[in-house]
């Protein structure tokens, strides 16, 4: 009952106006805020989506992140939600999020009940326009890691995500070796920053409205 009530409240909040950029900018480095001011449209951006999967575990509402492996790219070794780029076989971006989550962490697509979407977010370094999709399963999944795409699976309590004590600012070294001070969340000793932190920021607004 506890879980279903929260899900119903979250679904209801997702039907209202989303906080969007106002929430995203709270977790943007200053350089990102300046860059966003110069972007007029996202017509040439590549489409992608991520899945925010909610589930319960011992009376805790949880979600799952992945740690990307180290590679020669802008998102190397970053914490992210399961997801990826839209492929030709995907009818919608919801299908993309579900397919990618199945491939990366082994969720059963048929069990996921999609309850809504968050605001799209443009990721300038990789030129992706990301659609966050929120869904849930009514059991604790047995995650299966794709060793090629995922270095680690990170399960996180929603209580930890919305706890303001877990917000911080850390110096981050970028792929081009530049360093920036980035707003972030510290969850399970992992640093969540960049686009994922911006998505979490909007998610937290919805969760707080639903829970409180």
PyMOL commands that place a pseudoatom at each C-alpha (Angstrom):
pseudoatom trace, name=CA, resn=UNK, resi=1, chain=A, elem=C, hetatm=0, pos=[0.000, 0.000, 0.000]
pseudoatom trace, name=CA, resn=UNK, resi=2, chain=A, elem=C, hetatm=0, pos=[2.829, 2.364, 0.933]
pseudoatom trace, name=CA, resn=UNK, resi=3, chain=A, elem=C, hetatm=0, pos=[4.486, 1.881, -2.447]
pseudoatom trace, name=CA, resn=UNK, resi=4, chain=A, elem=C, hetatm=0, pos=[1.324, 2.091, -4.538]
pseudoatom trace, name=CA, resn=UNK, resi=5, chain=A, elem=C, hetatm=0, pos=[0.229, 5.291, -2.797]
pseudoatom trace, name=CA, resn=UNK, resi=6, chain=A, elem=C, hetatm=0, pos=[3.550, 6.975, -3.590]
pseudoatom trace, name=CA, resn=UNK, resi=7, chain=A, elem=C, hetatm=0, pos=[3.414, 5.840, -7.193]
pseudoatom trace, name=CA, resn=UNK, resi=8, chain=A, elem=C, hetatm=0, pos=[-0.106, 7.227, -7.583]
pseudoatom trace, name=CA, resn=UNK, resi=9, chain=A, elem=C, hetatm=0, pos=[0.982, 10.567, -6.107]
pseudoatom trace, name=CA, resn=UNK, resi=10, chain=A, elem=C, hetatm=0, pos=[4.077, 10.754, -8.313]
pseudoatom trace, name=CA, resn=UNK, resi=11, chain=A, elem=C, hetatm=0, pos=[1.989, 9.967, -11.408]
pseudoatom trace, name=CA, resn=UNK, resi=12, chain=A, elem=C, hetatm=0, pos=[-0.408, 12.751, -10.480]
pseudoatom trace, name=CA, resn=UNK, resi=13, chain=A, elem=C, hetatm=0, pos=[2.430, 15.266, -10.033]
pseudoatom trace, name=CA, resn=UNK, resi=14, chain=A, elem=C, hetatm=0, pos=[3.836, 14.335, -13.447]
pseudoatom trace, name=CA, resn=UNK, resi=15, chain=A, elem=C, hetatm=0, pos=[0.542, 15.363, -15.037]
pseudoatom trace, name=CA, resn=UNK, resi=16, chain=A, elem=C, hetatm=0, pos=[1.025, 18.969, -13.873]
pseudoatom trace, name=CA, resn=UNK, resi=17, chain=A, elem=C, hetatm=0, pos=[3.454, 21.574, -15.203]
pseudoatom trace, name=CA, resn=UNK, resi=18, chain=A, elem=C, hetatm=0, pos=[7.014, 20.323, -14.847]
pseudoatom trace, name=CA, resn=UNK, resi=19, chain=A, elem=C, hetatm=0, pos=[9.739, 22.475, -13.266]
pseudoatom trace, name=CA, resn=UNK, resi=20, chain=A, elem=C, hetatm=0, pos=[12.057, 21.872, -16.248]
pseudoatom trace, name=CA, resn=UNK, resi=21, chain=A, elem=C, hetatm=0, pos=[14.907, 24.341, -16.656]
pseudoatom trace, name=CA, resn=UNK, resi=22, chain=A, elem=C, hetatm=0, pos=[14.322, 25.934, -13.251]
pseudoatom trace, name=CA, resn=UNK, resi=23, chain=A, elem=C, hetatm=0, pos=[15.208, 22.603, -11.657]
pseudoatom trace, name=CA, resn=UNK, resi=24, chain=A, elem=C, hetatm=0, pos=[17.961, 21.729, -14.143]
pseudoatom trace, name=CA, resn=UNK, resi=25, chain=A, elem=C, hetatm=0, pos=[19.895, 24.958, -13.635]
pseudoatom trace, name=CA, resn=UNK, resi=26, chain=A, elem=C, hetatm=0, pos=[20.288, 24.304, -9.897]
pseudoatom trace, name=CA, resn=UNK, resi=27, chain=A, elem=C, hetatm=0, pos=[22.739, 21.534, -10.770]
pseudoatom trace, name=CA, resn=UNK, resi=28, chain=A, elem=C, hetatm=0, pos=[24.442, 23.226, -13.731]
pseudoatom trace, name=CA, resn=UNK, resi=29, chain=A, elem=C, hetatm=0, pos=[28.073, 24.337, -13.569]
pseudoatom trace, name=CA, resn=UNK, resi=30, chain=A, elem=C, hetatm=0, pos=[28.412, 28.044, -14.374]
pseudoatom trace, name=CA, resn=UNK, resi=31, chain=A, elem=C, hetatm=0, pos=[30.025, 27.245, -17.734]
pseudoatom trace, name=CA, resn=UNK, resi=32, chain=A, elem=C, hetatm=0, pos=[26.980, 25.156, -18.683]
pseudoatom trace, name=CA, resn=UNK, resi=33, chain=A, elem=C, hetatm=0, pos=[24.582, 27.980, -17.797]
pseudoatom trace, name=CA, resn=UNK, resi=34, chain=A, elem=C, hetatm=0, pos=[26.515, 30.368, -20.056]
pseudoatom trace, name=CA, resn=UNK, resi=35, chain=A, elem=C, hetatm=0, pos=[26.598, 27.845, -22.897]
pseudoatom trace, name=CA, resn=UNK, resi=36, chain=A, elem=C, hetatm=0, pos=[22.849, 27.224, -22.688]
pseudoatom trace, name=CA, resn=UNK, resi=37, chain=A, elem=C, hetatm=0, pos=[22.194, 30.912, -23.259]
pseudoatom trace, name=CA, resn=UNK, resi=38, chain=A, elem=C, hetatm=0, pos=[23.736, 30.673, -26.750]
pseudoatom trace, name=CA, resn=UNK, resi=39, chain=A, elem=C, hetatm=0, pos=[21.678, 27.680, -27.944]
pseudoatom trace, name=CA, resn=UNK, resi=40, chain=A, elem=C, hetatm=0, pos=[18.625, 28.680, -29.970]
pseudoatom trace, name=CA, resn=UNK, resi=41, chain=A, elem=C, hetatm=0, pos=[17.189, 25.256, -30.837]
pseudoatom trace, name=CA, resn=UNK, resi=42, chain=A, elem=C, hetatm=0, pos=[17.942, 21.538, -30.690]
pseudoatom trace, name=CA, resn=UNK, resi=43, chain=A, elem=C, hetatm=0, pos=[16.915, 20.644, -34.242]
pseudoatom trace, name=CA, resn=UNK, resi=44, chain=A, elem=C, hetatm=0, pos=[20.205, 18.888, -34.961]
pseudoatom trace, name=CA, resn=UNK, resi=45, chain=A, elem=C, hetatm=0, pos=[20.457, 17.075, -31.636]
pseudoatom trace, name=CA, resn=UNK, resi=46, chain=A, elem=C, hetatm=0, pos=[20.433, 13.289, -31.498]
pseudoatom trace, name=CA, resn=UNK, resi=47, chain=A, elem=C, hetatm=0, pos=[17.431, 11.772, -29.726]
pseudoatom trace, name=CA, resn=UNK, resi=48, chain=A, elem=C, hetatm=0, pos=[17.894, 9.605, -26.652]
pseudoatom trace, name=CA, resn=UNK, resi=49, chain=A, elem=C, hetatm=0, pos=[16.132, 8.621, -23.463]
pseudoatom trace, name=CA, resn=UNK, resi=50, chain=A, elem=C, hetatm=0, pos=[16.808, 7.222, -20.005]
pseudoatom trace, name=CA, resn=UNK, resi=51, chain=A, elem=C, hetatm=0, pos=[14.701, 5.169, -17.609]
pseudoatom trace, name=CA, resn=UNK, resi=52, chain=A, elem=C, hetatm=0, pos=[14.143, 6.240, -14.021]
pseudoatom trace, name=CA, resn=UNK, resi=53, chain=A, elem=C, hetatm=0, pos=[12.967, 2.934, -12.571]
pseudoatom trace, name=CA, resn=UNK, resi=54, chain=A, elem=C, hetatm=0, pos=[11.183, 3.059, -9.224]
pseudoatom trace, name=CA, resn=UNK, resi=55, chain=A, elem=C, hetatm=0, pos=[10.792, -0.046, -7.079]
pseudoatom trace, name=CA, resn=UNK, resi=56, chain=A, elem=C, hetatm=0, pos=[10.533, -0.968, -3.427]
pseudoatom trace, name=CA, resn=UNK, resi=57, chain=A, elem=C, hetatm=0, pos=[12.964, -2.904, -1.284]
pseudoatom trace, name=CA, resn=UNK, resi=58, chain=A, elem=C, hetatm=0, pos=[12.235, -3.536, 2.407]
pseudoatom trace, name=CA, resn=UNK, resi=59, chain=A, elem=C, hetatm=0, pos=[9.812, -0.589, 2.645]
pseudoatom trace, name=CA, resn=UNK, resi=60, chain=A, elem=C, hetatm=0, pos=[12.267, 1.706, 0.853]
pseudoatom trace, name=CA, resn=UNK, resi=61, chain=A, elem=C, hetatm=0, pos=[11.451, 3.437, -2.411]
pseudoatom trace, name=CA, resn=UNK, resi=62, chain=A, elem=C, hetatm=0, pos=[14.489, 3.077, -4.671]
pseudoatom trace, name=CA, resn=UNK, resi=63, chain=A, elem=C, hetatm=0, pos=[15.849, 3.742, -8.133]
pseudoatom trace, name=CA, resn=UNK, resi=64, chain=A, elem=C, hetatm=0, pos=[18.853, 2.443, -10.043]
pseudoatom trace, name=CA, resn=UNK, resi=65, chain=A, elem=C, hetatm=0, pos=[21.834, 4.148, -11.654]
pseudoatom trace, name=CA, resn=UNK, resi=66, chain=A, elem=C, hetatm=0, pos=[24.741, 2.766, -13.623]
pseudoatom trace, name=CA, resn=UNK, resi=67, chain=A, elem=C, hetatm=0, pos=[28.401, 3.696, -13.619]
pseudoatom trace, name=CA, resn=UNK, resi=68, chain=A, elem=C, hetatm=0, pos=[29.686, 4.010, -17.155]
pseudoatom trace, name=CA, resn=UNK, resi=69, chain=A, elem=C, hetatm=0, pos=[33.017, 2.263, -17.838]
pseudoatom trace, name=CA, resn=UNK, resi=70, chain=A, elem=C, hetatm=0, pos=[36.130, 4.243, -18.568]
pseudoatom trace, name=CA, resn=UNK, resi=71, chain=A, elem=C, hetatm=0, pos=[36.474, 4.956, -22.280]
pseudoatom trace, name=CA, resn=UNK, resi=72, chain=A, elem=C, hetatm=0, pos=[37.630, 7.644, -24.680]
pseudoatom trace, name=CA, resn=UNK, resi=73, chain=A, elem=C, hetatm=0, pos=[34.542, 9.846, -24.572]
pseudoatom trace, name=CA, resn=UNK, resi=74, chain=A, elem=C, hetatm=0, pos=[32.824, 12.716, -22.783]
pseudoatom trace, name=CA, resn=UNK, resi=75, chain=A, elem=C, hetatm=0, pos=[30.725, 10.479, -20.496]
pseudoatom trace, name=CA, resn=UNK, resi=76, chain=A, elem=C, hetatm=0, pos=[33.515, 8.153, -19.409]
pseudoatom trace, name=CA, resn=UNK, resi=77, chain=A, elem=C, hetatm=0, pos=[33.203, 6.871, -15.802]
pseudoatom trace, name=CA, resn=UNK, resi=78, chain=A, elem=C, hetatm=0, pos=[30.070, 8.926, -15.112]
pseudoatom trace, name=CA, resn=UNK, resi=79, chain=A, elem=C, hetatm=0, pos=[27.029, 7.889, -13.102]
pseudoatom trace, name=CA, resn=UNK, resi=80, chain=A, elem=C, hetatm=0, pos=[23.876, 7.816, -15.237]
pseudoatom trace, name=CA, resn=UNK, resi=81, chain=A, elem=C, hetatm=0, pos=[20.407, 6.398, -15.466]
pseudoatom trace, name=CA, resn=UNK, resi=82, chain=A, elem=C, hetatm=0, pos=[20.143, 3.372, -17.776]
pseudoatom trace, name=CA, resn=UNK, resi=83, chain=A, elem=C, hetatm=0, pos=[19.486, 4.601, -21.294]
pseudoatom trace, name=CA, resn=UNK, resi=84, chain=A, elem=C, hetatm=0, pos=[20.904, 5.518, -24.659]
pseudoatom trace, name=CA, resn=UNK, resi=85, chain=A, elem=C, hetatm=0, pos=[20.254, 6.736, -28.173]
pseudoatom trace, name=CA, resn=UNK, resi=86, chain=A, elem=C, hetatm=0, pos=[17.071, 6.234, -30.150]
pseudoatom trace, name=CA, resn=UNK, resi=87, chain=A, elem=C, hetatm=0, pos=[17.383, 3.446, -32.713]
pseudoatom trace, name=CA, resn=UNK, resi=88, chain=A, elem=C, hetatm=0, pos=[15.361, 2.771, -35.850]
pseudoatom trace, name=CA, resn=UNK, resi=89, chain=A, elem=C, hetatm=0, pos=[13.605, -0.214, -34.255]
pseudoatom trace, name=CA, resn=UNK, resi=90, chain=A, elem=C, hetatm=0, pos=[12.279, 1.960, -31.405]
pseudoatom trace, name=CA, resn=UNK, resi=91, chain=A, elem=C, hetatm=0, pos=[8.753, 3.233, -32.037]
pseudoatom trace, name=CA, resn=UNK, resi=92, chain=A, elem=C, hetatm=0, pos=[9.049, 5.911, -29.342]
pseudoatom trace, name=CA, resn=UNK, resi=93, chain=A, elem=C, hetatm=0, pos=[11.565, 7.289, -26.872]
pseudoatom trace, name=CA, resn=UNK, resi=94, chain=A, elem=C, hetatm=0, pos=[9.774, 5.306, -24.174]
pseudoatom trace, name=CA, resn=UNK, resi=95, chain=A, elem=C, hetatm=0, pos=[10.658, 2.174, -26.138]
pseudoatom trace, name=CA, resn=UNK, resi=96, chain=A, elem=C, hetatm=0, pos=[14.254, 3.387, -26.309]
pseudoatom trace, name=CA, resn=UNK, resi=97, chain=A, elem=C, hetatm=0, pos=[14.476, 3.820, -22.546]
pseudoatom trace, name=CA, resn=UNK, resi=98, chain=A, elem=C, hetatm=0, pos=[12.987, 0.393, -21.874]
pseudoatom trace, name=CA, resn=UNK, resi=99, chain=A, elem=C, hetatm=0, pos=[15.166, -1.373, -24.441]
pseudoatom trace, name=CA, resn=UNK, resi=100, chain=A, elem=C, hetatm=0, pos=[18.348, 0.242, -23.183]
pseudoatom trace, name=CA, resn=UNK, resi=101, chain=A, elem=C, hetatm=0, pos=[17.491, -0.514, -19.551]
pseudoatom trace, name=CA, resn=UNK, resi=102, chain=A, elem=C, hetatm=0, pos=[16.879, -4.132, -20.489]
pseudoatom trace, name=CA, resn=UNK, resi=103, chain=A, elem=C, hetatm=0, pos=[20.209, -4.326, -22.259]
pseudoatom trace, name=CA, resn=UNK, resi=104, chain=A, elem=C, hetatm=0, pos=[22.218, -2.537, -19.577]
pseudoatom trace, name=CA, resn=UNK, resi=105, chain=A, elem=C, hetatm=0, pos=[20.726, -3.798, -16.290]
pseudoatom trace, name=CA, resn=UNK, resi=106, chain=A, elem=C, hetatm=0, pos=[18.503, -6.699, -17.338]
pseudoatom trace, name=CA, resn=UNK, resi=107, chain=A, elem=C, hetatm=0, pos=[15.071, -5.396, -16.352]
pseudoatom trace, name=CA, resn=UNK, resi=108, chain=A, elem=C, hetatm=0, pos=[12.020, -7.181, -17.718]
pseudoatom trace, name=CA, resn=UNK, resi=109, chain=A, elem=C, hetatm=0, pos=[10.437, -4.685, -20.121]
pseudoatom trace, name=CA, resn=UNK, resi=110, chain=A, elem=C, hetatm=0, pos=[7.016, -6.303, -19.833]
pseudoatom trace, name=CA, resn=UNK, resi=111, chain=A, elem=C, hetatm=0, pos=[6.918, -5.661, -16.081]
pseudoatom trace, name=CA, resn=UNK, resi=112, chain=A, elem=C, hetatm=0, pos=[7.622, -1.922, -16.229]
pseudoatom trace, name=CA, resn=UNK, resi=113, chain=A, elem=C, hetatm=0, pos=[4.614, 0.357, -15.909]
pseudoatom trace, name=CA, resn=UNK, resi=114, chain=A, elem=C, hetatm=0, pos=[5.419, 3.803, -17.327]
pseudoatom trace, name=CA, resn=UNK, resi=115, chain=A, elem=C, hetatm=0, pos=[3.792, 6.621, -15.335]
pseudoatom trace, name=CA, resn=UNK, resi=116, chain=A, elem=C, hetatm=0, pos=[5.127, 9.750, -17.024]
pseudoatom trace, name=CA, resn=UNK, resi=117, chain=A, elem=C, hetatm=0, pos=[7.952, 11.836, -18.427]
pseudoatom trace, name=CA, resn=UNK, resi=118, chain=A, elem=C, hetatm=0, pos=[10.217, 14.536, -17.099]
pseudoatom trace, name=CA, resn=UNK, resi=119, chain=A, elem=C, hetatm=0, pos=[11.389, 17.496, -19.188]
pseudoatom trace, name=CA, resn=UNK, resi=120, chain=A, elem=C, hetatm=0, pos=[13.754, 16.928, -22.092]
pseudoatom trace, name=CA, resn=UNK, resi=121, chain=A, elem=C, hetatm=0, pos=[17.337, 17.954, -21.417]
pseudoatom trace, name=CA, resn=UNK, resi=122, chain=A, elem=C, hetatm=0, pos=[19.962, 18.943, -23.981]
pseudoatom trace, name=CA, resn=UNK, resi=123, chain=A, elem=C, hetatm=0, pos=[23.483, 17.588, -23.380]
pseudoatom trace, name=CA, resn=UNK, resi=124, chain=A, elem=C, hetatm=0, pos=[25.785, 19.905, -25.277]
pseudoatom trace, name=CA, resn=UNK, resi=125, chain=A, elem=C, hetatm=0, pos=[29.098, 17.937, -25.145]
pseudoatom trace, name=CA, resn=UNK, resi=126, chain=A, elem=C, hetatm=0, pos=[27.555, 14.916, -26.881]
pseudoatom trace, name=CA, resn=UNK, resi=127, chain=A, elem=C, hetatm=0, pos=[24.740, 16.741, -28.737]
pseudoatom trace, name=CA, resn=UNK, resi=128, chain=A, elem=C, hetatm=0, pos=[22.009, 14.523, -27.283]
pseudoatom trace, name=CA, resn=UNK, resi=129, chain=A, elem=C, hetatm=0, pos=[18.495, 15.617, -26.404]
pseudoatom trace, name=CA, resn=UNK, resi=130, chain=A, elem=C, hetatm=0, pos=[17.500, 13.283, -23.581]
pseudoatom trace, name=CA, resn=UNK, resi=131, chain=A, elem=C, hetatm=0, pos=[13.962, 12.312, -22.606]
pseudoatom trace, name=CA, resn=UNK, resi=132, chain=A, elem=C, hetatm=0, pos=[13.736, 10.959, -19.034]
pseudoatom trace, name=CA, resn=UNK, resi=133, chain=A, elem=C, hetatm=0, pos=[11.028, 8.301, -18.645]
pseudoatom trace, name=CA, resn=UNK, resi=134, chain=A, elem=C, hetatm=0, pos=[9.661, 7.283, -15.230]
pseudoatom trace, name=CA, resn=UNK, resi=135, chain=A, elem=C, hetatm=0, pos=[8.379, 3.769, -14.669]
pseudoatom trace, name=CA, resn=UNK, resi=136, chain=A, elem=C, hetatm=0, pos=[8.034, 1.289, -11.852]
pseudoatom trace, name=CA, resn=UNK, resi=137, chain=A, elem=C, hetatm=0, pos=[7.898, -2.397, -11.039]
pseudoatom trace, name=CA, resn=UNK, resi=138, chain=A, elem=C, hetatm=0, pos=[6.131, -3.746, -7.977]
pseudoatom trace, name=CA, resn=UNK, resi=139, chain=A, elem=C, hetatm=0, pos=[9.029, -5.930, -6.855]
pseudoatom trace, name=CA, resn=UNK, resi=140, chain=A, elem=C, hetatm=0, pos=[12.778, -5.624, -6.329]
pseudoatom trace, name=CA, resn=UNK, resi=141, chain=A, elem=C, hetatm=0, pos=[14.454, -6.467, -9.647]
pseudoatom trace, name=CA, resn=UNK, resi=142, chain=A, elem=C, hetatm=0, pos=[17.371, -8.848, -9.952]
pseudoatom trace, name=CA, resn=UNK, resi=143, chain=A, elem=C, hetatm=0, pos=[19.667, -6.606, -11.961]
pseudoatom trace, name=CA, resn=UNK, resi=144, chain=A, elem=C, hetatm=0, pos=[22.000, -8.146, -14.532]
pseudoatom trace, name=CA, resn=UNK, resi=145, chain=A, elem=C, hetatm=0, pos=[24.937, -5.980, -15.587]
pseudoatom trace, name=CA, resn=UNK, resi=146, chain=A, elem=C, hetatm=0, pos=[26.048, -5.660, -19.199]
pseudoatom trace, name=CA, resn=UNK, resi=147, chain=A, elem=C, hetatm=0, pos=[29.796, -5.781, -18.675]
pseudoatom trace, name=CA, resn=UNK, resi=148, chain=A, elem=C, hetatm=0, pos=[30.494, -3.876, -21.873]
pseudoatom trace, name=CA, resn=UNK, resi=149, chain=A, elem=C, hetatm=0, pos=[28.191, -0.937, -21.124]
pseudoatom trace, name=CA, resn=UNK, resi=150, chain=A, elem=C, hetatm=0, pos=[28.159, -0.884, -17.323]
pseudoatom trace, name=CA, resn=UNK, resi=151, chain=A, elem=C, hetatm=0, pos=[31.002, -0.846, -14.822]
pseudoatom trace, name=CA, resn=UNK, resi=152, chain=A, elem=C, hetatm=0, pos=[28.732, -0.958, -11.762]
pseudoatom trace, name=CA, resn=UNK, resi=153, chain=A, elem=C, hetatm=0, pos=[25.048, -1.002, -10.839]
pseudoatom trace, name=CA, resn=UNK, resi=154, chain=A, elem=C, hetatm=0, pos=[24.144, 1.531, -8.140]
pseudoatom trace, name=CA, resn=UNK, resi=155, chain=A, elem=C, hetatm=0, pos=[20.900, 1.176, -6.198]
pseudoatom trace, name=CA, resn=UNK, resi=156, chain=A, elem=C, hetatm=0, pos=[19.840, 4.370, -4.428]
pseudoatom trace, name=CA, resn=UNK, resi=157, chain=A, elem=C, hetatm=0, pos=[17.213, 5.142, -1.801]
pseudoatom trace, name=CA, resn=UNK, resi=158, chain=A, elem=C, hetatm=0, pos=[14.889, 7.951, -2.836]
pseudoatom trace, name=CA, resn=UNK, resi=159, chain=A, elem=C, hetatm=0, pos=[15.247, 9.319, 0.708]
pseudoatom trace, name=CA, resn=UNK, resi=160, chain=A, elem=C, hetatm=0, pos=[18.953, 9.774, 0.013]
pseudoatom trace, name=CA, resn=UNK, resi=161, chain=A, elem=C, hetatm=0, pos=[18.336, 11.527, -3.306]
pseudoatom trace, name=CA, resn=UNK, resi=162, chain=A, elem=C, hetatm=0, pos=[16.023, 14.131, -1.796]
pseudoatom trace, name=CA, resn=UNK, resi=163, chain=A, elem=C, hetatm=0, pos=[18.160, 14.706, 1.310]
pseudoatom trace, name=CA, resn=UNK, resi=164, chain=A, elem=C, hetatm=0, pos=[19.730, 18.185, 0.887]
pseudoatom trace, name=CA, resn=UNK, resi=165, chain=A, elem=C, hetatm=0, pos=[22.725, 17.068, 2.947]
pseudoatom trace, name=CA, resn=UNK, resi=166, chain=A, elem=C, hetatm=0, pos=[23.756, 14.904, 0.008]
pseudoatom trace, name=CA, resn=UNK, resi=167, chain=A, elem=C, hetatm=0, pos=[24.147, 17.883, -2.335]
pseudoatom trace, name=CA, resn=UNK, resi=168, chain=A, elem=C, hetatm=0, pos=[27.632, 19.279, -2.758]
pseudoatom trace, name=CA, resn=UNK, resi=169, chain=A, elem=C, hetatm=0, pos=[30.067, 20.976, -5.158]
pseudoatom trace, name=CA, resn=UNK, resi=170, chain=A, elem=C, hetatm=0, pos=[33.071, 19.007, -6.368]
pseudoatom trace, name=CA, resn=UNK, resi=171, chain=A, elem=C, hetatm=0, pos=[35.976, 19.729, -8.686]
pseudoatom trace, name=CA, resn=UNK, resi=172, chain=A, elem=C, hetatm=0, pos=[35.465, 17.580, -11.787]
pseudoatom trace, name=CA, resn=UNK, resi=173, chain=A, elem=C, hetatm=0, pos=[38.104, 16.794, -14.391]
pseudoatom trace, name=CA, resn=UNK, resi=174, chain=A, elem=C, hetatm=0, pos=[36.586, 16.802, -17.888]
pseudoatom trace, name=CA, resn=UNK, resi=175, chain=A, elem=C, hetatm=0, pos=[37.558, 14.671, -20.862]
pseudoatom trace, name=CA, resn=UNK, resi=176, chain=A, elem=C, hetatm=0, pos=[39.628, 17.577, -22.243]
pseudoatom trace, name=CA, resn=UNK, resi=177, chain=A, elem=C, hetatm=0, pos=[41.520, 17.726, -18.905]
pseudoatom trace, name=CA, resn=UNK, resi=178, chain=A, elem=C, hetatm=0, pos=[39.896, 21.017, -17.918]
pseudoatom trace, name=CA, resn=UNK, resi=179, chain=A, elem=C, hetatm=0, pos=[38.582, 21.203, -14.368]
pseudoatom trace, name=CA, resn=UNK, resi=180, chain=A, elem=C, hetatm=0, pos=[35.282, 22.698, -13.244]
pseudoatom trace, name=CA, resn=UNK, resi=181, chain=A, elem=C, hetatm=0, pos=[33.412, 23.123, -9.977]
pseudoatom trace, name=CA, resn=UNK, resi=182, chain=A, elem=C, hetatm=0, pos=[30.213, 21.171, -10.495]
pseudoatom trace, name=CA, resn=UNK, resi=183, chain=A, elem=C, hetatm=0, pos=[27.098, 20.895, -8.322]
pseudoatom trace, name=CA, resn=UNK, resi=184, chain=A, elem=C, hetatm=0, pos=[26.533, 17.226, -7.540]
pseudoatom trace, name=CA, resn=UNK, resi=185, chain=A, elem=C, hetatm=0, pos=[24.867, 14.609, -5.385]
pseudoatom trace, name=CA, resn=UNK, resi=186, chain=A, elem=C, hetatm=0, pos=[26.930, 12.208, -3.307]
pseudoatom trace, name=CA, resn=UNK, resi=187, chain=A, elem=C, hetatm=0, pos=[25.060, 8.898, -3.208]
pseudoatom trace, name=CA, resn=UNK, resi=188, chain=A, elem=C, hetatm=0, pos=[26.631, 5.662, -1.991]
pseudoatom trace, name=CA, resn=UNK, resi=189, chain=A, elem=C, hetatm=0, pos=[30.028, 7.411, -2.179]
pseudoatom trace, name=CA, resn=UNK, resi=190, chain=A, elem=C, hetatm=0, pos=[29.480, 8.075, -5.891]
pseudoatom trace, name=CA, resn=UNK, resi=191, chain=A, elem=C, hetatm=0, pos=[29.414, 11.555, -7.439]
pseudoatom trace, name=CA, resn=UNK, resi=192, chain=A, elem=C, hetatm=0, pos=[26.352, 12.251, -9.603]
pseudoatom trace, name=CA, resn=UNK, resi=193, chain=A, elem=C, hetatm=0, pos=[26.905, 15.380, -11.672]
pseudoatom trace, name=CA, resn=UNK, resi=194, chain=A, elem=C, hetatm=0, pos=[26.235, 16.823, -15.102]
pseudoatom trace, name=CA, resn=UNK, resi=195, chain=A, elem=C, hetatm=0, pos=[23.076, 15.895, -16.996]
pseudoatom trace, name=CA, resn=UNK, resi=196, chain=A, elem=C, hetatm=0, pos=[22.182, 13.109, -14.572]
pseudoatom trace, name=CA, resn=UNK, resi=197, chain=A, elem=C, hetatm=0, pos=[22.298, 15.509, -11.631]
pseudoatom trace, name=CA, resn=UNK, resi=198, chain=A, elem=C, hetatm=0, pos=[20.063, 17.931, -13.555]
pseudoatom trace, name=CA, resn=UNK, resi=199, chain=A, elem=C, hetatm=0, pos=[17.540, 15.147, -14.188]
pseudoatom trace, name=CA, resn=UNK, resi=200, chain=A, elem=C, hetatm=0, pos=[17.685, 14.152, -10.514]
pseudoatom trace, name=CA, resn=UNK, resi=201, chain=A, elem=C, hetatm=0, pos=[17.062, 17.780, -9.560]
pseudoatom trace, name=CA, resn=UNK, resi=202, chain=A, elem=C, hetatm=0, pos=[13.787, 17.820, -11.490]
pseudoatom trace, name=CA, resn=UNK, resi=203, chain=A, elem=C, hetatm=0, pos=[12.882, 14.350, -10.223]
pseudoatom trace, name=CA, resn=UNK, resi=204, chain=A, elem=C, hetatm=0, pos=[13.412, 15.565, -6.663]
pseudoatom trace, name=CA, resn=UNK, resi=205, chain=A, elem=C, hetatm=0, pos=[10.940, 18.414, -7.138]
pseudoatom trace, name=CA, resn=UNK, resi=206, chain=A, elem=C, hetatm=0, pos=[8.309, 15.900, -8.257]
pseudoatom trace, name=CA, resn=UNK, resi=207, chain=A, elem=C, hetatm=0, pos=[9.124, 13.473, -5.436]
pseudoatom trace, name=CA, resn=UNK, resi=208, chain=A, elem=C, hetatm=0, pos=[8.971, 16.150, -2.771]
pseudoatom trace, name=CA, resn=UNK, resi=209, chain=A, elem=C, hetatm=0, pos=[5.610, 17.358, -4.048]
pseudoatom trace, name=CA, resn=UNK, resi=210, chain=A, elem=C, hetatm=0, pos=[4.300, 13.800, -4.015]
pseudoatom trace, name=CA, resn=UNK, resi=211, chain=A, elem=C, hetatm=0, pos=[5.705, 12.752, -0.663]
pseudoatom trace, name=CA, resn=UNK, resi=212, chain=A, elem=C, hetatm=0, pos=[5.189, 15.945, 1.305]
for i in range(1, 212): cmd.bond("trace and resi %d" % i, "trace and resi %d" % (i + 1))
show_as sticks, trace
zoom trace
